[in-house]
Amino acid sequence: MTIHRFVQIGLGPLGVKMIKMAADRSSCQLVAAVDNHPDLVGKEVAQVTGTDHAGMLIRPSLEEVVASVRPDIAVITTVSDMQRITPLLLSVVRQGIPVVSTCEELSY
C-alpha cells in the first residue's frame, strides 16, 4: 500500500477536520502542519486537533517545512477565493508539491 505523506496548510475548522479524517486512514500520513496565525504557531498539532500527533509543531511557513521534510501532497484549507490563495498556491507549486484544496474558486 502506498502511504501519502502530506502537509496540512491551514488549521482552521476545515483543516483540523482534514487532519482528523486522515488520521483514520492508513494510506495518509501527516508529516507537517502550517498556519501563520499567531495563536497557532508553535503549538502541538495534537493540542489543536485532538489527534495523536504529539511533538509535531505547527510551523508558520511552508518553506520551513520543506527544508526539513518533503511531503508528497499539500492540502490547503485556507481561503475560498483565488485572489488570496494564489500566492500560496504558487509557492507550493514552485516547490514541486501537488496540491489538493478546498478553495471553491480554484475548482471553477
Summary of the structure (lengths in Angstrom):
residues: 108
radius of gyration: 12.9
end to end distance: 32.1
largest distance: 37.5
contacts: 317
relative contact order: 0.20
helix: 37%
strand: 22%
